[in-house]
Amino acid sequence: MEAIVREGLGVAAGLGITPTSDPLAALEKAGREAQEHQPSMLVDVLRRQRTEIAVLNAALVEAGERIGCPVPFNEAITAIVQGIEESWKT
């Protein structure tokens, strides 16, 4: 998860966007406080419902491509989740 967030920070920097808070600190805090919580994307996958991957990670991949900022972890997670979604059609 940290690598995915770091890539997002790189794209944001490339677009001239400065976060108003520390996303890595928020990720760490969420990991400590929400250990029993199931992420919404996991819930969607378990229910075989379309996830928010296109709005989140795929959009970040597209932005990274536009500005020449590599985002291999976001590319991988996007491909995996979209592959899972596609498998439900068969």
RAFENDA-V427340 format. One line per field, one symbol per residue. phi: phi as a letter, one per 30 degrees, with the letter a starting at -180 (. if undefined). psi: psi as a letter, one per 30 degrees, with the letter a starting at -180 (. if undefined). A space follows every 50 residues. Layout:
# RAFENDA-V427340
phi=???
psi=???
This chain:
# RAFENDA-V427340
phi=.ddddddddddeddciccddbcddddddddddcbdcdceeddedddchce cceddcddddedddddcicdbddddddddddddddddddc
psi=eeeeeeeeeeeeefggkkkfljeeeeeeeeeefhffkkkeeeeeeefhlk lgeeedeeeeeeeeeeghjkieeeeeeeeeeeeeeefff.
